[in-house]
Amino acid sequence: MPYKNLRQFVDKLEASGELHRIKTEVDPALEISEIADRVSKSSGPALLFENVRGSSHPLLINAFGSYTRMRLALSCGSFDEIANRLESSMKIRPPEGIVQKIRLLFTLKEMASIIPKKVKNAPCHQKVYSDGPLLDSLPILTCWPKDGGPFITLPVVITKDPDTGIQNVGMYRMQKYDDSRTGMHWQYNKDGSRHFDKYKNRGQRMEVAVALGGCPAVTYAATAPLPPDIDEFVFAGFLESRPIEIVKAKTVDLYVPAESDFVLEGYVDPQEELLEGPFGDHTGFYSAADLYPVLHLTALTCRNDAIYPATLVGKPPMEDCFMAKATERIFLPMLKFLIPEIVDMELPIEGVFHNCALVSIDKKYPGQAKKVISALWGLGQMASTKFIAIFDKDIDLRDTSTVVWKLLNNVDPKRDLLISEGPLDALDHSAPYFNFGGKMGIDVTRKTREEGMGRDWPEEIEMSPDIKDKVTQRWKEYGF
């Protein structure tokens, strides 16, 4: 069932045996991180810290840290359920250009049922603070020993395009500088940065609202790789099959989720930057300190029963891996929609979701694998993928042994590698330049003579079906 707020989700986790409460006092500087890291690495439960030093608010972490909890968060039996709904929606679109198809992702009827609902009174406004303590009242984590300071790690950042008035929702880490200032770590290719550039060119401050907690679908939607013209609150409504309630913020001209646990309101001055970082990131390495814009708080609002949500990133596997795995499955239909020959995709957790993509295709003609590689490098977040390997459609991409076997046996380095360079993820520390470096595409499919195979491709060993059936039927007779 959908959850109206974070408290309902916590109750569901506890009822499902997926939550562990910690009542003893803990320190938000490093201690909670070490506990969460051990629990995450051992496939443990969500953690609710009820007594965090220096704050009266409980802290929830690892709430999305398993396939089971991600399915609970998105109110589905499997991620494929959501993917199938998305695919059904796309299949009824008229055969127009790609941009039109994306814009028409939802029908008018669907839009009417999931469009955000504006309300005048909201739980997130039960308490309103314009003076301190603001950020000092929150149990913000210092995650790793060499971090530049405490970081808000699960923020739903809301900005507005000054040209269109359309809001965008993203998730960008926020370093706490003091009681009323944070960094805004939006990277060059994010919508928040795109909005900021427009305000900067106008010499205007940009208003920002940051929601913490609330409906889990809203938190997830902030991480989803949606096209710029799709409202994340609409997508959250699609996930929940109901409208998300939103309310006008108190001091900025933005709408925020009404059921949020906390809302930070403020502005970013286009002329101001401060050093942000280092930060122990999801690659397992520290990302370097750099200059980023600064958010100045004008207000903090919250619920009476507010829970502070956090996540910890570091060497995989961790909580963010399961959020990314949900994205991989949910958005596969959209990828197939744009590149129809794609059959399946696997983003290995060890590749931290921007370093490696394994893709299987229904190969029909020579050079098709390299065509797909080029197409993927031209699509949204896939543009920063460092390694893309293309397999035949009969390969189970989650069978690691078979994947490595095919990779090592089907590939001729001179013929089957596509070396390129271009944009990379900002966190790729191996790149020679920030956001830019080398990329490799690998054709692992069976090759034809037109693709440079100068001899016949060998037949793969396979037992005859009748013998397999016979042995299966007699298996117990063999004493197994």
N, C-alpha and C positions, 0 to 999 in steps of 0.2 A: 504494500500500500504506500502511496506517496506520504512524505513527511512535510508538515507545514513549517517545522522549525527544527533546530538542532537538538533541542531537548527531547522531541519525539524520536529522533534518530538514535540518541543515546539510550532511551528506554528500549528501543527495538534491539539494539546491540546487546544490551544486558539480558533481555529476555531470550536472546538467541545464544547465550553463552559466549559472546564475542567481545565482552568488556571486562576489564579488570580495574577496580577502584584502588587507589593508593591514598591512604588517609594520613600517613606520616608526612612531616614537613620535608619538602625538597627544594633545592636551589635551582632557579631558572638558568643560572650560569653554569653550563656544562653538565651538571648532574642529571637533569631530566634527559638531555641528549644521550648520555651514556646508557641510561636505563632504556630509552626508546630504541637505541641502536641494537642493544642485545636482544630485546624482545622482537624487533622487526626481523633480525637475522635468523631468529629461531622460529619464525612463522607464528609468533605469539599474537595475543589479542590487542584490541584498542585499549588505550590507557587513559583513565580519567584521574588526574592529580587534583585532589580536593583541598590540599593545603600547600600552596606555593608561596615560598618566602617572599614577602614584600607586596603581596596582592591578596585581595579578598575574593578574587575570581578563580574558579576551578579551570584547569587546562586540559583539553582533549587532544590527544595525539595518536597517530597510527590508526585513525578511524577508517581509512580507506586502504589499509595495508594488507589486504588479501583479496583473492577473487571473490570469496564469499561476501566480504564486507562491501566490496565495490558493487556487487549485484544487489545487496540490500540497499545501498545508498541510492541506486538508480531504480529501485523498485521493479527489478526484472528477474526472471528465472535464468536468463543468459543474455550476454551482450548481443547475441545474434537476434534476439527478439526485437531489440531496438533497431539493429541494422536492417532487419526485414521490414519494419515499419517505414524506415527511411527510404528503403529501396522501392517499396510500394508507392510511396509518395512521388518519387522521381519518375517512375514508369508511366505515370499518367500525364506527364508534361508534353506539350506540343513540341515537335522536332524543330526548334529554333536554335539560335546560336548558343554557345556555352554560357555566356554571361546571362542571357535571358533564362536559360534553364536553371541556373543557380538561383537567380532572383525569384523564380517561380517554384522554389523548393517545396513550399507549402501552398495548398490550394486556399482560395478565399474562405472556404468553409472551415478548413483547419485553422487558419489564422484567427478566425472569429472565436474559436474555442480555446486558443492558447495565447492570444495577445495579452500582454501584461495589464493587470487591472489596477487603476489608480484609486487609492484610498486616502482619506483625510487624517485618520488616526491610526497609529501603528505601534506595535510592541517595541520597536527599536527606538521610539521616542518617549518611553516611560521615564527615562532619566536623561537630562540634557545638561551638559557642562560646557561652559565657554572659558572658564578659568581653571587653573591647575588644582589638583593633579589631573593631567590628561593621559599622556602615554605612560607616565610614572605609575598609574594605577593598574596597568596591564602587566601580566606575567610574561613579558616578551623574552624569548630565549636567546641566550648566547650559545650557539650550537657547537662550535669547534674552537680549539685553543687559540688559533691564529686569526680568527674572525675579527673584522674591524670593530665589532661591537655587537649589541643585541640586534636581531633581525625579526621583523614580522614576515612569516614564511608562507602564510596561506591567505593573502589578501585578495579580495575581489575589487579591483581598481576600476572606477567608473569615470570616463571622460566623455566630452561631447565635441563633435566636429563643428567648428565655428561657421563653416559654409553651409552645411546641410541641417545642422541641429540634431543629427542622429547620434545617440549615445553608443559608446563601445564599452565592453567589459573585458578586462584582461587580468592576468595574474603576474605581478612583477614584485620581486622581493623588495623590502623596505628597511633600510638600516635606521635604527633609532639614534639620533644625535643628542637629543635632550627631550624635555617634557612636551615640546610642541613642534619638533622638526624631525623629518625623516628624509632619507634619500629616496629617489624614484628611479629604480633600475629598469627602465624600459629600453630594450635594445633597438637598434636602428630599423629593424624590419617589423616592429610591432605597431599596432594601430594607435596605442597610447603615444608613442614617439611621433607617429605621423600627425596626430592632432596637435601635439606640442609644437612641432615645427611650424604649423600654420599660425598658432598664437605668437610664436617667437618672431615670425616674419611681420606680424602686425604690431609687434611691440606691446602685446597685451598679456596680462596674467591669465593663466588657465585654471579654472576651477576643477577640483578633483574631489571625489568622494570614494571612500574605501569601506566596503562592507566586510565584516568578519563574522563567520558562522552563518546561522540561518539555514534555509533549506539546502541539503547536500547537493541537490541537482544544480542549484545556482553556483555553488563552489566549483563543481565539475565543469559546468558550462563555461566558466571563466578561463579554463585551460583548453577548451576545444578549438581545433583548427578551422573555425568557420570563415567563410568568405566575408569581406568587409560589409556587405549589404545585408547580412543576416544578424538580427538582434539576439544577443546571448540570452536575454530574458525570455525571448520567444522560444529559443531552443530549449531552455530549461522547462518552459511550459509544455513543449512537445514531449520531453522526457517524462514529465509528471502527468501528462494528459489533463492539465488544468492550468488556468492562468496563474502566473506569479503576481502576487500583490506588491505594488510599489507605492512609495510615498515621497513627496517632495522633501528634500533635505532642508534643514533649518537655516543654514547660512550660505548655501550655494545653490545655484539654479540647476540642480540635477535630481533625478529620481533614483531612489535606492530601494532594495528589497525590504519590505515592511517587517518581515520576520527576522531580520538580521539581529545577531546578538550585540554587536557593536557597529557603529558607523563613525569613521573619522572624516571630518569635513575640512576643506582648506583650499589652498591655491599654490600653484607653482609659478615662481617669478622667472621669466625667460632670460633674465640677465644673471641669474645666480646659479652657481654650481659648487659642489663640495666633493671632497674625496670620499668615495664609497667603496667599501671592501677593505681587505680581502674577505672572501666568503667561501667556506667549504661547500662545494657545489655537488650536483648530482652525478658529475663525471667521476667523483672520488678524489678530485684534486681541488686545491684552492684556486678560485678565479681571482685574477689580479685586481688590485685597487685601481680605480679610475675616477674621473670627474663625471658626476651625474647631477641632474636637477634636484631641487630641494622642495619638499612639501611642507608648507606652513599650516598648522592646524588652526582653524577658527572655531571648531566645536568638536566635542565627542558626545555621542548619544549612545544609549544602551538599554537593554531590557532589564527588568528587575531581577531575573534569574539568569543573567548572561553567563555563557560559557566561552572561554577564550580558545579558539581553534588554532592548532599549530601543526606543522609537519617538519620532519627532519630529512634532509637530503645528504647523500654521501655515497660511499662505495655501494654499488648495487649488489643484491636486491634490497630496495627500501620501499617505503609507502608510495612514492611517486611512480614507481615502476608499474604498480597495479592500476593507477589512474591512466597511465599511458597505454597499457594493454587494453583497457576498455576503449580508448580512442582508436586504437589499431583496428579493433573488430567493428566498432560502430560506424566508422567512416570508410570502411572498405567499399561499401556500395557506391559512395560518391566517387571514389577512385576508379572503380569499374565503369562508372557512368561516363567518366572523361576519357578513360583508356580501356575500351571494351574487351581487349584480349586478356586482360589481367584476370587470373583465376583466384589467387590467394596472395597474402602478404604476411610476413613475419618480421617483426622488429626485435631482434635479440636484446634481452635485458642488458647484457654485457656491453652492447653498443650504445647504451644510454639514449636510444631512440633518434639520434641524429647522425650516428657514425656508420650504421649498417642497416640495409633493408634487403631482405630476401623476398623475391617475387616470383611466382609461377605464372606462366602464360600459356594460352592455347595457340601454339605456334603453327602458322599456316604458310609462311613464305620466308625466303632467305633474308637475313638482316633484321628480322622483326624484333629480336631481343635487344639489339642496339637502338632500334627505333624507340622501344619502350623506355630504355635507360634515359635517352635524350628527353622524352616526354616527361618523365618523372622529375628530371632536373629543372624542368620549366614550371613546376607546380608548387605554389605556396611554400609550406614548410619543408616539402620534399626537396626543394631547391638547395638546401644546405646539407643533404645527405652525402657523406663522404664515400661510402662504398655501397654500390647497388649490384646485387647478383641475381641474374635471371635464370630460372629453371623451367623445365618442361612441366606441363600441367599434372602429370601423374606422380609428382614428388610431394610427399608430406613434409612441408617446411618445418614442422615441429619435431620431426625425426632427425635429431642432430647428427646421428651416425651416418644416415643416408645422405644428408646434405653435405657433410664434409667429404664423404666418399665420392659423390658426384663432382664436387668442386675440385678435388685433387685429381680426378681421372678424366673428366670431360673437357678440361680447359688446356688449350695451347697458349702460352703467354703471348707469343707474337701475334697470333690471329684473333684471340678472343678477348683481349683487354682493350678497353676504351679509356684512355687517359685524357683527362681534361683538367681545367681549373676554373674556379668561380667562387661564388659565395659559400661560406661555411658557417656553422654555428659559432656564435661569439665565444662559446666555452671550449672550443677545440684548441687546446694548448699546443698541439703538434703542428698547427698551421704556421707557415713562415711569417704571415701577416695577420693582424686582427681581422676576423670575418672573411678572410680570403686565403685560398690555397688550392692544393691539388685534390683531384677526385678520381675515383676509378669505377668504371662499370665492367662487369664480368659476365660474359655470355657462357652459361653453364649448360645450355640446351644441346641436344643432339645436332650435329652439323651436317650440312648438305654440301655437295660439290660446288654449288654456286657460292658458298661461304668460304671456300678455300680448302675444303677437305679433299685431299688428293687420292683418297682410297675409300672403300666402303666402310660405313660406320658399323662396328660389330654388334651382334645381337646379344642382348642382356640375358644372362642365365635365369631360367625360370622353370620350376618343376611343372609337369603336365597336370592339368586340373583333376583328371580322374585318379591319379596316384595321390594327390593331396587329399582328395575326399576319402579315398580308401584308408589312408593312414589316420586321418581324423577320426573315422568311424571305429578303427581298431586300436586307438591310442591306449585304452585301458588294458587291452590284451597284452601290450608290451610291458606291463608292470609299472607304468608311470601313474 
